Structure formats: C-alpha cells, structure tokens
Amino acid sequence: MNESAENLLSGYRKSCDDLAGCFLGNEPVTNVQQVTKRHFYKRSVKVLPWMLYSVAVLILLTAFYGLGYYTHAAYPKGSVSKSVEWNYCGNTSEEALKKGCILDFIPGAWVHPDCYDKELEEEFLRLKEWHWYYDKEAQHELFEDSIRRTGGPNPIYVSQEYHILHCAYTWKKLHRAVIRQTPIDSHIGSYKHTQHCLKTLTEPSRNTTLPAPSGFYHIFTSCTSPQNCNQNTYPPD
C-alpha cells in the first residue's frame, strides 16, 4: 500500500472511530478502495452543484451577449453610433448647429446626422422648383441656402402642394428606415405626425386661396429606431 493511500485510510479510520464506525452500504469500510470510492462520492456531491451553477451562468452569458450581438448587427454602419438623448438637437437653431444637426427639408426639422437621408432629401428637392416664404401671401421669399444655415424664420410658409409631398416623403423616409434597419428622427417617427399628414391629405385645406398656407415651425429632434418612437408634440396648424 502506498503512503498516500495509507494516510487516506488512516484519516478515514480515525473519523470513523470518532463516529463509532463507518459503513459503505451495509458493509463496514475496511480497505483503501472503499475509502477512495466514498471520498470521490463525497467530493462529487459537493462539486456537482457548482458545476451546474457554472453551466447555467455560461448559458445566460451566451444568451445575453448573443442578443447584444444581434441588436448591434441589426443596426449596421450608418446607424446611431451612440445613445442620442431626447431633444438631442436642442431648442434653438444656433444650438442645433453647434451640436452638428442638419436642417432636413423632408421633415422640415433639425436632425442628428445619423437620421439624415441625404439621397432622399435631394430627390425631394428635385421634384419641383420649391419656394419658401416669410408670409402666407408669398410676398417675401426665402432661399434654401439661408434656411439651411440659419433655420429661417419661425414658421416658414410653403404651398399646399409642398405640404402634401412633404407628407408623402416623410412616409417614404420612415419606410426606408424600417427596411434598412436604420434610425429615424423623432418627428417623422411620431405617430402623431402620421395622423397630422393623414388629415392633411384627406381633408380640404382651410386656406386654399392663399399661395403659401402651410406653416413649418422650428422642430428639434432626437434620433432613434422606428420601433422606439413616441408621440411628439406637434405645433398648431
């Protein structure tokens, strides 16, 4: 019998003497093989719960990081690169410019660069020779470059046709964001804006005799995924 086995058996016999005997099943423990089996069994009973706990933790971590990877992969290059808080573009045109926001002519709002669809905006601006005005009577015209740089007066007045096509293109922009899994500005993403556009398209305008009856107010947005959009307050008609 080697020394380590004898030490194991000796220690086990001592503990058995203190307890007035040890048995494996119904037989007394008398040899190293029995002690070794019992020792292994006791260690297994202690280790098993920790093994199960470790496996459970591993499964949870795998699921957690797997979900994180999926979420990240669903928003590819060009999506929101950081958490963009509500009202990210501030409350004034000056603040919006300092934050790097862009005046997007489709929503008529300041938007985060991640929510700016330049290609679609260019398509919208090519539809017609658009005009923007200080007044509903279209007596004082504004220019695109000036509006882009400063935000223009509040509100800016446009034709009813402009307003209708603005609505059509906000829906197109939202649909593109859903298909591409890219973010959308909180104004276009607002269900309240969709309701407003539905009313614009289905109800006759109260001011059809005016050349520029529709007022576009200053709007400052955040940038989020379409499914996270909430209803925004919308300025009066």
KESE-303678 format. One line per field, with one value per residue: residue number from 1; residue in one letter; z, x, y of N, C-alpha, C, CB in turn. Coordinates in steps of 0.2 Angstrom, whole numbers, plus 5000, padded with zeros to 4 digits. Each point is the difference from the previous one (the first is absolute). Glycine has a CB too. Example, Ala and Ser with C-alpha at 12.3 -4.5 7.8 and 13.67 -1.06 7.14 Angstrom:
k	(1  2)
r	(A  S)
n_Z	(5039  4990)
n_X	(5066  5007)
n_Y	(4972  5011)
ca_Z	(5000  5001)
ca_X	(4996  5004)
ca_Y	(5006  5006)
c_Z	(5000  5003)
c_X	(5004  4996)
c_Y	(5006  5005)
cb_Z	(5006  4990)
cb_X	(4991  5006)
cb_Y	(4994  4997)
// end
This chain:
k	(1  2  3  4  5  6  7  8  9  10  11  12  13  14  15  16  17  18  19  20  21  22  23  24  25  26  27  28  29  30  31  32  33  34  35  36  37  38  39  40  41  42  43  44  45  46  47  48  49  50  51  52  53  54  55  56  57  58  59  60  61  62  63  64  65  66  67  68  69  70  71  72  73  74  75  76  77  78  79  80  81  82  83  84  85  86  87  88  89  90  91  92  93  94  95  96  97  98  99  100  101  102  103  104  105  106  107  108  109  110  111  112  113  114  115  116  117  118  119  120  121  122  123  124  125  126  127  128  129  130  131  132  133  134  135  136  137  138  139  140  141  142  143  144  145  146  147  148  149  150  151  152  153  154  155  156  157  158  159  160  161  162  163  164  165  166  167  168  169  170  171  172  173  174  175  176  177  178  179  180  181  182  183  184  185  186  187  188  189  190  191  192  193  194  195  196  197  198  199  200  201  202  203  204  205  206  207  208  209  210  211  212  213  214  215  216  217  218  219  220  221  222  223  224  225  226  227  228  229  230  231  232  233  234  235  236  237)
r	(M  N  E  S  A  E  N  L  L  S  G  Y  R  K  S  C  D  D  L  A  G  C  F  L  G  N  E  P  V  T  N  V  Q  Q  V  T  K  R  H  F  Y  K  R  S  V  K  V  L  P  W  M  L  Y  S  V  A  V  L  I  L  L  T  A  F  Y  G  L  G  Y  Y  T  H  A  A  Y  P  K  G  S  V  S  K  S  V  E  W  N  Y  C  G  N  T  S  E  E  A  L  K  K  G  C  I  L  D  F  I  P  G  A  W  V  H  P  D  C  Y  D  K  E  L  E  E  E  F  L  R  L  K  E  W  H  W  Y  Y  D  K  E  A  Q  H  E  L  F  E  D  S  I  R  R  T  G  G  P  N  P  I  Y  V  S  Q  E  Y  H  I  L  H  C  A  Y  T  W  K  K  L  H  R  A  V  I  R  Q  T  P  I  D  S  H  I  G  S  Y  K  H  T  Q  H  C  L  K  T  L  T  E  P  S  R  N  T  T  L  P  A  P  S  G  F  Y  H  I  F  T  S  C  T  S  P  Q  N  C  N  Q  N  T  Y  P  P  D)
n_Z	(5000  4989  5014  4993  5005  5015  5000  4995  5011  5011  4997  5000  5014  5006  4995  5006  5015  5000  4996  5011  4984  4986  4995  4986  5002  5013  4999  5014  4989  4999  4988  4998  4994  5012  5000  4985  5001  5011  4992  4987  5008  5007  4986  4994  5011  4997  4985  4998  5004  4991  4987  5001  5001  4987  4991  5005  4996  4986  4997  5004  4990  4987  5002  5001  4987  4991  5003  4996  4986  4997  5004  4990  4987  5000  4997  4984  5003  5005  5016  5008  4999  5014  5006  4987  5017  4994  4989  4990  4996  5016  5002  4986  4985  5011  5004  4985  4998  5013  4995  4985  4997  4984  5000  4997  4987  5007  5013  4993  5010  5002  4993  5011  4986  5004  4992  4985  4990  4994  4992  5005  4999  4985  4998  5007  4990  4986  5004  4994  4995  5018  5000  5015  5001  5012  4996  4999  4988  4996  5007  5003  4988  5014  4990  5003  5007  5011  5004  5003  5010  5010  5001  4989  5009  5011  4989  4989  4994  4993  4990  5009  4992  5013  5008  4990  5000  5016  4999  4990  5008  5014  4993  4994  5014  5006  4988  5002  5015  4997  4989  5009  5015  4999  5014  4995  5004  5013  4986  4993  5014  5002  4998  5000  4985  4996  5004  4991  4987  5002  5000  4986  4992  5005  4999  4986  5004  5011  4986  4984  5001  5005  4986  5014  5007  5006  5014  4996  5017  4999  4999  5012  4993  5012  4989  5004  4991  4990  5014  5007  4993  5015  4991  4996  5009  4984  5003  5001  4985)
n_X	(5004  5008  5003  4986  4993  5005  4993  4986  5000  5004  4988  4989  5004  4998  4986  4996  5004  4989  4988  5004  5009  5004  4988  5006  4982  4997  5017  5005  5005  5010  5007  5006  4986  4992  5008  4998  4984  4999  5009  4991  4986  5006  5005  4986  4992  5009  4998  4984  4998  5012  4995  4986  5007  5008  4987  4992  5011  5000  4985  5001  5013  4993  4988  5009  5007  4987  4993  5013  5000  4985  5002  5012  4993  4988  5012  5009  5009  4989  4995  5001  5017  4990  4987  4995  4996  4986  5005  5014  4995  5000  4988  5008  5000  5011  4998  5000  5015  5006  4996  5009  4984  5001  4989  4994  4994  4994  4995  5002  5014  5014  5002  5011  5009  4991  4988  5009  4990  5015  4990  4987  5005  5003  4985  4994  5007  4995  4984  5003  5010  4998  4995  5005  4988  5007  4985  4990  5006  5013  5005  5014  5006  5006  5012  4998  5010  4990  4995  5015  5004  4987  4992  4996  4994  4996  4986  5011  4985  5002  4989  4990  5013  5009  4990  5000  5016  5002  4991  5009  5013  4994  4997  5014  5007  4992  5004  5016  4999  4993  5011  5012  4995  5001  4995  4988  5006  4992  4993  4998  4997  4986  4990  4999  5006  4988  4988  5006  4998  4985  4996  5008  4991  4984  4999  4997  5015  4989  5008  4992  5003  5016  5009  5001  4984  5014  5005  5013  4997  5015  4997  5013  4999  5006  5006  4988  5002  4989  4999  5003  4987  4994  4989  5012  4990  4995  5005  4985  4998)
n_Y	(4994  5011  5006  5003  4987  5003  5015  4994  4989  5010  5010  4989  4995  5015  5001  4985  5004  5012  4990  4987  4997  5006  4991  5001  4998  4996  5003  5007  5011  4985  5011  5014  4996  5007  5013  5002  5000  5010  5011  5000  5002  5013  5007  4998  5008  5013  5000  5000  5015  5004  4993  5008  5014  4998  4997  5013  5009  4994  5003  5015  5003  4994  5010  5013  4999  4996  5014  5008  4993  5005  5015  5001  4994  5011  5012  4995  5011  5012  4998  5012  5001  5000  4995  5010  5006  5000  5011  4992  5015  5006  5005  5005  4995  5001  4986  4994  5006  4994  4985  5001  5006  4998  5013  4983  5011  4986  5007  5015  4994  5007  4984  4997  5003  4988  5008  5004  4989  5011  4992  5007  5015  4998  4995  5014  5010  4992  5003  5014  5010  4995  5015  4999  5012  5007  4994  4988  5010  4989  5016  4991  4988  4993  4998  4985  5009  5005  4986  4995  5011  4999  4985  5011  5009  4991  5002  5001  5006  4986  5003  4993  4994  5001  4991  4988  4998  5001  4987  4993  5002  4995  4986  4999  5002  4987  4990  5003  4996  4986  4996  5003  4992  5018  5005  5005  5015  4996  5006  4986  4993  5009  4987  5016  4999  4989  5010  5012  4991  4996  5016  5002  4990  5005  5016  5008  5005  5007  5004  4993  5017  4997  5000  4993  4991  4994  5009  4990  5004  5001  4983  5000  4984  4994  4992  4988  4988  5007  4994  5015  5009  5005  5006  5011  5009  5000  5017  5001  4994)
ca_Z	(5000  5000  5006  5000  5001  5007  5004  4999  5004  5007  5002  4999  5006  5006  5000  5001  5007  5003  4999  5002  4994  4993  4996  4993  5000  5006  5002  5003  4996  5003  4996  4997  4994  5002  5002  4994  4997  5005  5000  4993  5000  5004  4996  4994  5003  5002  4993  4995  5000  4997  4992  4997  5001  4994  4993  4999  4999  4993  4995  5000  4997  4993  4998  5001  4995  4993  4999  4999  4993  4995  5000  4997  4993  4997  4998  4997  4999  4998  5005  5006  5003  5007  5002  4999  5004  4998  4998  4999  4996  5004  5000  4995  4994  5002  5004  4996  4996  5004  5001  4994  4996  4994  4998  4995  4997  4999  5005  5002  5007  5001  5002  5001  4994  4998  4997  4994  4993  4995  4993  4999  5000  4993  4995  5001  4998  4993  4997  4997  5001  5007  5003  5007  5001  5007  5001  4997  4994  4995  4998  5001  4999  5003  4996  5003  5003  5006  5005  5002  5005  5006  5002  4997  5004  5003  4995  4993  4996  4993  4996  5002  4996  5004  5006  4998  4998  5006  5004  4996  5001  5007  5000  4996  5004  5006  4998  4999  5007  5002  4996  5001  5007  5002  5004  4997  5005  5005  4997  4995  5004  5004  4997  4999  4994  4995  5001  4997  4992  4998  5000  4995  4993  4999  5001  4996  5004  5002  4997  4993  4996  5001  4996  5004  5006  5005  5004  5003  5006  5002  5003  5001  5002  5002  4994  5003  4996  4999  5005  5006  4999  5003  4997  5001  4999  4993  5000  4997  4993)
ca_X	(4996  5004  5000  4994  4994  5000  4998  4993  4996  5001  4995  4993  4999  5000  4993  4995  5000  4997  4993  4998  4999  4998  4997  4999  4995  4999  5006  5005  5006  5006  5006  5002  4996  4993  5001  5001  4994  4996  5003  4998  4993  4999  5002  4995  4994  5002  5002  4994  4996  5004  5000  4994  4999  5004  4997  4995  5003  5003  4994  4998  5004  5000  4994  5000  5005  4997  4995  5004  5003  4994  4998  5005  5000  4994  5000  5007  5004  4996  4995  5002  5007  5000  4993  4998  4995  4994  5001  5007  5002  4999  4993  5001  5004  5007  5002  5000  5006  5006  5000  5001  4993  4999  4993  4998  4994  4994  4996  5000  5002  5007  5001  5007  5003  4998  4993  4999  5000  5001  4998  4993  4999  5001  4995  4995  5002  5000  4993  4997  5004  4997  5001  4999  4999  4999  4993  4996  4998  5006  5003  5007  5003  5006  5004  5002  5007  4999  4997  5005  5005  4997  4993  4995  4995  4996  5001  5001  4994  5000  4994  4996  5003  5006  4998  4997  5006  5004  4998  5001  5007  5002  4998  5006  5006  4999  5000  5007  5003  4998  5003  5008  5001  5003  4996  4995  4999  4995  4994  4997  4998  4994  4994  4996  5001  4997  4993  5000  5001  4994  4995  5001  4999  4993  4995  5002  5003  4996  5003  5002  5001  5006  5005  5005  4996  5003  5005  5005  5003  5006  5000  5007  4999  5005  5001  4998  4998  4992  4996  5001  4997  4994  4996  5003  4995  5000  4997  4993  5000)
ca_Y	(5006  5006  5005  5004  4996  4998  5006  5001  4995  5002  5006  4998  4995  5004  5003  4995  4998  5006  4999  4993  4996  5003  4995  5002  4996  4997  4997  5004  5002  4997  5001  5006  5001  5002  5007  5005  5000  5005  5006  5003  5002  5006  5005  5001  5003  5007  5004  5000  5006  5006  4998  5002  5008  5003  4998  5005  5007  5000  5001  5006  5005  4999  5003  5007  5003  4998  5005  5007  5000  5000  5007  5004  4998  5002  5007  5000  5006  5005  5000  5004  4998  5001  5002  5007  5001  5003  5008  5001  5006  5006  5004  5006  4999  5001  4994  4994  5000  4998  4993  4997  4998  5002  5001  4996  5003  4995  5002  5007  5000  4999  4993  4997  4997  4993  4999  5004  4996  5005  4997  5001  5007  5003  4998  5004  5006  5001  4999  5006  5006  5002  5007  5001  5007  5003  5001  4996  5003  4999  5007  5001  4994  4998  4996  4993  5000  5004  4995  4995  5003  5004  4998  5005  5003  4995  4994  5001  4998  4996  4998  4994  4994  4998  4997  4993  4996  4999  4995  4994  4998  4998  4993  4997  5000  4996  4994  4998  4999  4993  4994  5000  5000  5006  5005  5005  5005  4999  5003  4996  4994  5001  4998  5006  5003  4996  5002  5006  4999  4997  5005  5005  4997  4997  5006  5006  5006  5005  5006  4998  5006  5003  4996  4996  4999  4995  5002  4995  5003  4997  4994  4998  4993  4995  4995  4994  4994  5001  4997  5003  5007  5001  5005  5006  5006  5003  5006  5001  5001)
c_Z	(5000  5006  5000  5001  5008  5004  4999  5005  5008  5002  5001  5006  5006  5000  5001  5007  5005  5000  5001  4994  4994  4996  4993  4998  5006  5003  5003  4995  5003  4995  4996  4994  5002  5002  4994  4997  5004  4999  4994  5000  5004  4996  4994  5002  5001  4993  4996  5000  4997  4993  4997  5000  4995  4993  4999  4999  4993  4995  5000  4997  4993  4997  5000  4995  4993  4998  4998  4993  4995  5000  4996  4992  4997  4998  4998  5000  4998  5005  5006  5003  5007  5003  4999  5004  4997  4999  4999  4997  5004  4999  4996  4994  5001  5004  4996  4995  5004  5002  4994  4997  4994  4999  4995  4997  5000  5006  5002  5007  5000  5003  5001  4993  4998  4998  4994  4994  4995  4993  4999  5000  4993  4995  5001  4997  4992  4997  4997  5002  5007  5001  5007  5002  5008  5001  4996  4993  4995  4997  5001  5000  5004  4995  5003  5004  5007  5005  5003  5005  5006  5003  4997  5005  5003  5001  4994  4996  4993  4997  5003  4996  5004  5006  4998  4999  5005  5004  4996  5001  5007  5001  4996  5004  5006  4997  4998  5006  5002  4996  5001  5007  5002  5004  4996  5005  5003  4997  4995  5003  5004  4996  4999  4994  4994  4999  4997  4993  4997  4999  4994  4993  4999  5001  4996  5004  5001  4996  4993  4996  5001  4996  5005  5007  5005  5003  5002  5006  5001  5005  5001  5003  5003  4994  5004  4995  4999  5006  5007  5000  5005  4997  5003  5000  4993  5001  4997  4993  4999)
c_X	(5004  4999  4993  4994  4999  4998  4993  4996  5001  4996  4993  4998  4999  4993  4994  5000  4997  4992  4997  4998  4998  4999  4999  4994  4998  5007  5005  5005  5006  5006  5000  4995  4993  5001  5000  4993  4995  5003  4998  4993  4999  5002  4996  4994  5001  5001  4994  4996  5004  5001  4994  4999  5005  4997  4995  5002  5003  4994  4997  5004  5000  4994  5000  5004  4998  4995  5003  5003  4995  4998  5005  5000  4994  5001  5007  5003  4995  4994  5003  5006  5000  4993  4998  4994  4994  5001  5007  5002  4999  4993  5001  5004  5007  5003  5000  5007  5006  5000  5001  4994  5000  4993  4998  4993  4994  4996  4999  5002  5008  5001  5007  5003  4998  4993  4999  5001  5001  4998  4993  4998  5001  4995  4994  5000  5000  4993  4997  5005  4996  5002  4998  4999  4999  4992  4996  4998  5006  5003  5007  5003  5006  5004  5003  5006  4999  4996  5004  5005  4997  4994  4994  4995  4996  4993  5002  4994  5002  4993  4997  5003  5007  4998  4998  5006  5005  4997  5001  5008  5002  4998  5005  5006  4999  5000  5008  5003  4999  5003  5008  5002  5005  4996  4996  5000  4993  4993  4997  4998  4994  4993  4995  5001  4997  4992  4999  5000  4994  4994  5001  4998  4992  4995  5002  5003  4996  5003  5002  5001  5006  5006  5005  4996  5003  5006  5005  5004  5007  4999  5007  4999  5006  5000  4999  4998  4992  4996  5000  4997  4994  4997  5004  4995  5001  4997  4994  5001  5000)
c_Y	(5006  5004  5004  4997  4998  5006  5001  4996  5001  5005  4998  4995  5004  5003  4995  4998  5005  4999  4993  4995  5003  4994  5003  4995  4997  4997  5005  5002  4997  5000  5006  5001  5002  5007  5005  5001  5005  5007  5004  5002  5006  5006  5002  5003  5008  5003  5001  5006  5006  4999  5002  5007  5003  4999  5005  5007  5000  5001  5007  5006  4999  5003  5007  5004  4998  5005  5007  5000  5001  5007  5004  4999  5003  5008  5001  5007  5005  5001  5004  4997  5001  5001  5007  5002  5004  5008  5001  5007  5006  5003  5006  4998  5000  4994  4994  5000  4998  4993  4996  4997  5003  5002  4996  5002  4995  5001  5007  5001  4999  4992  4998  4997  4993  4999  5005  4996  5005  4998  5002  5008  5003  4998  5004  5007  5001  4999  5006  5006  5003  5007  5000  5007  5002  5000  4996  5003  5000  5006  5000  4993  4998  4995  4994  5001  5004  4996  4995  5002  5003  4997  5004  5002  4994  5002  5003  4998  4997  4999  4994  4994  4998  4996  4993  4996  4999  4994  4993  4998  4998  4992  4996  4999  4995  4993  4997  4998  4993  4995  5000  4999  5005  5005  5005  5006  5000  5003  4996  4994  5001  4998  5006  5004  4996  5002  5007  5000  4997  5005  5005  4997  4998  5006  5006  5005  5006  5007  4999  5006  5003  4996  4996  4999  4996  5003  4995  5003  4996  4994  4997  4992  4996  4995  4993  4995  5001  4997  5003  5007  5001  5006  5007  5006  5003  5007  5001  5002  5008)
cb_Z	(5006  4987  5001  4992  4988  4998  4999  4988  4991  4999  4995  4988  4995  5000  4992  4988  4998  4998  4992  5011  5008  5001  5009  4997  4988  4997  4991  5011  4996  5006  4999  5003  4994  5004  5010  4998  4995  5008  5007  4995  4999  5011  5003  4995  5005  5011  5001  5002  5010  5011  5002  5004  5012  5008  5001  5007  5012  5004  5002  5011  5010  5001  5004  5012  5008  5002  5008  5012  5004  5002  5011  5011  5003  5006  5009  4993  4998  4988  4997  5002  4989  5000  5009  4988  5009  5006  5007  4999  4990  4999  5011  5010  4993  5000  5010  5000  4993  5005  5009  5005  5011  4996  5004  5006  4994  4994  5004  4992  5004  5003  4993  5013  5002  5009  5012  5006  5004  5007  5000  5006  5012  5003  5000  5011  5011  5000  5009  5002  4987  5004  4989  5003  4989  4999  5003  5011  5006  4998  5002  5007  4988  5012  4994  4990  4989  4994  4993  4989  4990  4995  5010  4990  4994  5006  5006  5002  5006  5004  4990  5002  4989  4996  5005  4996  4989  5001  5004  4992  4991  5004  5001  4989  4997  5006  4995  4990  5003  5004  4992  4990  4999  4990  5009  4993  4993  5010  5002  4991  5000  5006  5005  5012  5005  5002  5010  5010  5002  5005  5013  5007  5001  5004  5012  4993  4995  5011  5012  5001  5000  5012  4992  4994  4993  4993  5003  4989  5005  4999  4995  5003  4990  5013  4993  5011  5004  4988  4994  5002  4988  5011  4999  4995  5013  4994  5000  5011  4998)
cb_X	(4991  5001  5013  5006  5001  5009  5011  5002  5002  5012  5009  5001  5006  5012  5005  5002  5011  5010  5001  4996  4998  5007  4995  5012  5003  4988  4999  4998  4994  4992  4999  5012  5006  4997  5006  5012  5001  4997  5010  5009  4997  5001  5011  5005  4997  5005  5012  5000  4994  5006  5008  4995  4998  5010  5003  4994  5003  5010  4998  4994  5007  5006  4994  4999  5009  5003  4992  5002  5009  4997  4994  5007  5006  4993  4992  4996  5011  5004  4995  4988  5005  5012  5001  5004  5009  4993  4990  5001  4998  5013  4997  5000  4991  4998  4995  4987  4994  4999  4992  5010  4994  5010  5001  5006  5008  5007  5003  4991  4989  5002  4990  4997  5009  5008  4996  5005  4992  5010  5009  4998  5003  5012  5004  4999  5006  5011  4998  4989  5004  5000  4998  5007  4994  5011  5003  4995  4992  4995  4989  4998  4995  4994  5003  4995  5006  5000  4989  4998  5007  5005  5006  5001  5000  5009  4991  5012  4994  5011  5004  4989  4995  5005  4996  4989  4998  5002  4991  4991  5002  4998  4988  4995  5002  4993  4988  5000  5000  4989  4991  5000  4998  5007  5008  4993  5008  5008  5005  5007  5012  5006  5002  5001  5011  5009  4999  5006  5012  5004  4999  5010  5012  5004  4998  4990  5011  4998  5004  4994  4988  4996  4999  5011  4991  4995  4993  5001  4989  5006  4988  5004  4992  4998  5008  4997  5009  5002  5002  5010  5005  5005  4989  5011  5000  4999  5011  4996  4994)
cb_Y	(4994  4999  5000  5007  4995  4991  5005  5004  4992  4996  5007  5001  4991  5002  5009  4996  4994  5008  5009  5004  4991  5010  4994  5004  4997  4998  4991  4995  5011  4992  4988  4999  4991  4989  4995  4995  4989  4990  4996  4993  4988  4993  4997  4990  4989  4997  4995  4988  4996  5001  4991  4989  4999  4998  4988  4993  5001  4993  4988  4996  5000  4989  4990  4998  4999  4988  4993  5001  4992  4989  4998  4999  4990  4991  5004  4990  4994  4998  4989  5003  5003  5005  4991  4999  5000  4991  5003  4987  4994  5002  4996  5008  5004  5012  5005  5000  5009  5011  5002  4997  4999  4993  5012  4990  5008  4992  4989  5002  4995  5013  4998  4998  5008  4997  4998  5010  4991  5002  4991  4989  5000  4999  4988  4993  5002  4995  4992  4996  5002  4988  5005  4990  4999  5007  5011  4996  5008  4989  5005  5010  5001  5001  5010  4994  5000  5011  5002  4995  5003  5010  4995  4995  5011  4996  4994  4998  5009  4995  5006  5007  5004  5011  5011  5004  5004  5012  5007  5003  5008  5012  5003  5004  5012  5008  5002  5008  5012  5005  5002  5008  4988  4999  4998  4991  5007  4999  5011  5004  4997  5009  4989  5001  5004  4991  4993  5005  4999  4989  4999  5004  4995  4989  4996  4998  4996  4995  5004  4989  5002  5004  5009  5005  5002  4991  5010  4994  5003  5011  4998  5012  5000  5002  5008  5006  4992  5000  4990  4993  5001  4996  4993  4996  5002  4988  5004  5004  4989)
// end
